[in-house]
Amino acid sequence: MTDLNELMKQAKEMQQQMQKAQDEALNIVVEGESGAGMVKVQMTGRHDVKKIDLADNLFEEDREVIEDLIASAVNDAVRKVEDKNKHTLSGMTAGMKLPEGFKFPF
């Protein structure tokens, strides 16, 4: 029974840490870019795009090129957010003694 109580205690602590991480994600801002910096996208840890910067010389390109560069910069920002989130989650579970084969998130 002690193992179950300890596991429940750890689950509660993890839930509190998850809530804290979600709250902090609102304040995290990453920058994705493409076209050697011609397109920059700022995104929060909750995947909200806050700002898009386009270099002046970008408008000399074809519409398709501009669209592709914007999509690429957004995708770069998404990957950076996901990497930050994975790093945060791995830090939260590092000290926990989880059962063999336990998958996270649930």
Helices and strands as residue ranges (DSSP letters): H 2-25, E 29-34, E 39-44, E 49-54, G 56-60, H 63-93
